[in-house]
Amino acid sequence: MTTLPRPAAALSADEARRIALRAQGFLGAPDRRGGVRGVLRHLGAVQLDTISVLARSHELIPYARLGAVGRPAVDRAYWTPTAGGAPHAFEYWSHAACILPVEEWPHFAFRRRAYRARPHWGHDLPDGSYDQVVEQLRAEGPLTATELGGAKNGGEWWDWSASKVAVERALMYGEVVCTERRGWKRVYDLAERAIPAGLLHDELDDRECLRRLVALAGRSLGVGTRADLADYHRLKGEQVDTVIADSGLVPVSVEGWDRPAWADPAALGSVPRGRHRTTLLSPFDSLIWERARTERIFGFTHRLEAYVPKPKRIHGYFAMPLLSGGRLLGRVDPARDGRTLVARQVSLDSPKAVAPMAQALREAAEWVGCDTVRVERVTPAPLAAPLAAALV
C-alpha cells in the first residue's frame, strides 16, 4: 500500500477556487503585453474544435482572458512564425487536438513513440502511400490534405483518402507537423523543416516527458487531484503516479475534496487577489473542460449538448457558462443572425446573474461585430424582463 506524503498546506475550498482562477488567467490583471501567445504559453494547451457558433473555441480562449482581441489577430498570433521563420506553436494530440507552444515538442516524444509502436486506427494504407506523402511535402513545401491529393474518397466522414490517412499517420508519428490552419484545414510540413533544430528531438525518455507534462499541468491548474493532472494532457493516472514525487508539485489537502491533491508551489506563495473577469466561456476552455473538476471547484454541472438529440437538450447546443466574480452563474446558448447576437436560451442561477449576463452578452456581441442582442428564452422566466432591461 502506497503511503501518501503529508500535505504541505491545508486549503479552504474558496482558496483552491481562487488559486485555480489565477492559474488559468481569470484573476488579476491580464498579461496584455504577452497577448495571445502569452495565454498559450501560460495554459500550455488550447483546445481546437470544429464548432463555430459565436466564434471557434481557440478564439474564445484568449478572448475570455484578454477581452476583445481582434479575431484575425488571434489566428495570426498562433500561426505566424517568427522573423526567422520558426513557429510559435504546433498542433498535436494533448487534451484533445490542441494548439501547443512549440517549446513543448520534446515533451510529446513519449506519445509519438507510442503511436509508432501500435497499429493506427482501422484504416488500410496502400503500399507506398506514406512515403509518397512525405516526399511530396519534401519537394513542394507545406500543403493541405487537399493539395496532397484530396482528403476524402467521397463517402462518409471517416472515408479518408490514402493521402489523408498517410499524412495524419505521419503527423502522429512526428515526421510531419501542423504549424498552421488555413481555412480550418491543417497545413502539413516536415517536422525537420518546421521545428527549430534545438527542439527537434525525441531524446527525453518517457518518464521525463511525463514528469514535465505533469509539472506543467500543475502550474496551469494551480491545484488539482491526480485525475485533474492526468486529464490536462490526457495521461493515465498510473503515469502520473510514477512521476508526481519528482514533479515539483507539493501535496495539499482541500476542504471538501475527497481525494489527495497537489499544488504548484508558486501558487501557494501569495494570496490570489485582483480583478475578476466577467465573460462567457467556451465549453472547451481548460478552466471547465473536465466536468468532475468543474463540479468540485464551482459546484456547477455543465455538459456540452451539441451531440445530444435536440429534444433532450436542457441548456442548448453550445451553452457557454457565465463566469463573473470568480463564480459560474449561468449559461447562454448563442447564435448569430446577421449583425444580431441571438441568445437562444439563457439559464441564470439567481437574480444576481442578470447584470453580469447582460454585460457579457453586450461585450461578446461587440467582439463578433454584432450591433444588437436578441434574447429568445430565459430560465427562470421571471428573470426575462430584468435581463431585457439590463441589455438596453
Salt bridges, closest charged atoms under 4 A:
ASP14 OD1 - ARG17 NH2 2.31
ASP14 OD1 - ARG327 NH2 3.60
GLU59 OE1 - ARG71 NH2 3.16
ASP75 OD1 - HIS58 NE2 3.02
GLU91 OE2 - ARG181 NH2 2.83
GLU91 OE2 - ARG186 NH2 2.67
GLU135 OE2 - ARG138 NE 3.54
GLU147 OE2 - ARG182 NH1 3.74
GLU168 OE2 - LYS164 NZ 3.02
GLU168 OE1 - ARG186 NH1 2.71
GLU180 OE2 - ARG182 NE 3.91
ASP189 OD1 - ARG193 NH2 2.65
GLU192 OE2 - ARG138 NH1 2.68
ASP202 OD1 - ARG112 NH2 2.73
ASP202 OD2 - ARG116 NH2 2.77
ASP206 OD1 - ARG113 NH2 2.69
GLU208 OE2 - ARG211 NH2 2.87
GLU208 OE2 - ARG212 NE 2.82
ASP228 OD2 - ARG293 NH1 2.92
ASP228 OD2 - ARG296 NH1 2.80
ASP231 OD2 - HIS95 ND1 3.49
ASP231 OD1 - ARG234 NE 3.24
ASP241 OD1 - ARG226 NE 2.79
ASP246 OD2 - ARG207 NH2 2.65
ASP285 OD1 - ARG65 NH2 2.72
ASP333 OD2 - ARG344 NE 3.37
ASP337 OD2 - ARG374 NH1 3.78
ASP371 OD2 - ARG339 NE 2.67
GLU376 OE2 - ARG374 NH2 3.44
